[in-house]
Amino acid sequence: MKVIRFLLRFVKNKYVITLTALAVWLLFFDKNDLFTQIDLTRQVNKMQEDTLYYSKEIKRNREDLKNLESNPEYVEKFVRENYLMKRDSEDIYIFVEKQNP
């Protein structure tokens, strides 16, 4: 009985009610609620991963550009691999590997 009375007095306290209502409001109904913050954190992490990926791609493309400007053998290799160009006396065979689902 004493525990029930204590809990009842505790729940009827206006400060406890106010703090509980404030916590519920901030966690679920506010513009910057908990779920929004979690979603924004995920977006930031994805953007950081994208930034790393694109910086690596930029570096690789700059190296390709440098090689294309200076090395004619690299130009031939690049054109053959990426644009499937060939010499007049050659035939091109493309092998496509099947991907298992």
Residue pairs with C-beta under 8 A, 6 or more apart in sequence:
10 16
11 17
26 33
27 33
27 34
28 34
28 35
64 78
67 74
67 78
68 74
68 75
68 78
79 85
80 86
84 92
84 94
86 92
